[in-house]
Amino acid sequence: MTTKIIKIWILALVFSVLTPLFTVETATTCQAQTQESPLLHKLKALPGVIDVKPLKFAAPFTEKYLVELKQWLDAKDTTAGWFEQRVFVSHYSFDAPTVIVTEGYGGDYAAYQNYTEELASLFHTNQVFVEHRYFGQSMPKVMNWKYLTTANAAADHHHVNELFKTIYTHKWIATGISKGGETALIYRTLYPKDVDISVCYVAPLSFGVEDGRHEPFIANKPGTQADRDKLRAYQIEMLKHRKNILPLFKKFCDDKKYTFNLPLDEIYDYCVLETSFSFWQWGWKSSSIPSDKASDTDLFNYMMRVCSPDYFAIEGIEDTKAFYVQAAHELGYYGYDTQPFAKYLKIITAKGYLDKIFLPKDYRVAFDSTISRKCARFIRDNDPKMIFIYGEFDPWSAAAVSFDNKKNMYKAVCPGGNHGSRISSLPTDMKNEVTGRIQKWLDE
């Protein structure tokens, strides 16, 4: 599993996405699912359902299915064709609320027997998990990138909502983590009446391919000044010791059979630059940083733990290249501050690195900020029942949503938190505020 997948699949469900991908295991021992239960009958009868496979489940759920659903590639032009989207349904009760998980990536982990989204666990809900188009097994037969848009993805979720509301008629909550959280925000913006509540975890809202807010955030916000100084000094040591460490770096990449779209010397630079983002994103402690007296081997091994080059490797990019297409086109990303390291770098500039390293060779596109600005206006001009959860030290929080005092919308920032910040990691008062609001909305 690549560092990039670890980075942007956002520790879903107590870091379950860090485990290897696997083949879905169908149930053979669950009696309730080997018979035609009322739910199974309803699922099979939904328009556009291609197949329904029973899966193993665990409490609190009583049934679980993989539904393969026909979705249009272009929501506005059905002549463009269709693809199969995976929807994982975990059943609690027909009388319970339902959580729709707007996963921003692949959904293999949702098939795990014990997978339960935090909100489903807290509020005893049904769970409808939607794998994002162009990820995992929800792939079109022909990879035409023009249909991978936020509008079409939101239309996917809208269609799932329309179908499954005929089964689950009580209140609905949309939720997602990181890109999935941003997906939940976009879905609420474009279809504001589909769900009653939205809970967006660590969701960025960027306005450019290199948004510009992340670099000053990393330089000034997370940890203490001493922590930030120690990390920067380590990065400089990695560059100053390049001559001795680069052979270790090359051997590591050769052993892993990594290949890159740039020369290895430049990839080395990018690993050093990325180290600070990854360090704060995943909550490393400054006490773990090697001292300036550490050996070259120790310096190297530490970077491999914090920021392995598989993030930049062609082999690592393959499973998430659809994300980079989206980032370049509509979602945006972050840049690197090269100024503190300029005299030690081989690269002249890091500008445009997304194009050079991550995008498919046959794909270039101008960034379109329309959806980001539409989301910002939606938040500014409305007050839907929405919760946003961020980590104080998470670099993605540099692109957190912003709004003035609202009656309904609420933003909780976990003190010292990273990209793994969840309701369960909030201080007691914040946790009670969040769960209290959601419970009140469900009871209304």
KACOR-V182754 format. One record per pair of residues at least 24 apart in sequence whose C-alpha atoms are under 6 Angstrom apart, sorted by the first residue. I is the first residue (numbers start at 0). J is the second residue. Records with the same first field share a line. If there is no record, write none. Layout:
# KACOR-V182754
I=J + J
This chain:
# KACOR-V182754
1=309 + 310 + 315
2=310
3=310
25=53 + 54
26=53 + 54 + 55
55=112
56=112
57=112 + 113
60=90 + 91
61=90 + 91
62=90
63=88 + 89
64=88
72=146
74=151
82=139
83=137
84=137
85=130 + 137
86=128 + 129
87=127 + 128
88=126 + 127
89=125 + 126
90=125
91=125
93=167
95=124
96=124 + 169 + 170 + 171
97=124 + 125 + 126 + 171
98=126 + 171 + 172 + 173
99=127 + 128 + 173
100=128 + 173 + 174 + 175
101=129 + 175 + 179 + 183
102=130 + 131 + 175 + 179
103=131 + 178 + 179
104=131 + 134
105=130 + 134 + 135
106=130
153=186
171=195
172=196 + 197
173=197
174=198 + 199
175=199
176=200
177=201 + 202
188=374
196=384 + 385
197=385
198=385 + 386 + 387
199=387
200=387 + 388
201=388 + 389
203=395 + 398 + 399
204=398
205=331 + 398
206=368
207=331
208=327 + 331 + 332
209=332 + 333 + 334
210=333
212=397
213=394 + 397
214=336
221=392
226=285
234=271
238=343
257=312
258=312 + 313
259=312 + 313
260=356
265=346
274=306
279=393
280=393 + 394 + 417 + 418
281=417
282=417
327=366
328=366 + 367
329=366 + 367 + 368
382=407 + 408
384=408
386=410
388=412
390=416 + 417 + 418 + 420
391=415 + 416
392=416 + 417
393=417 + 418
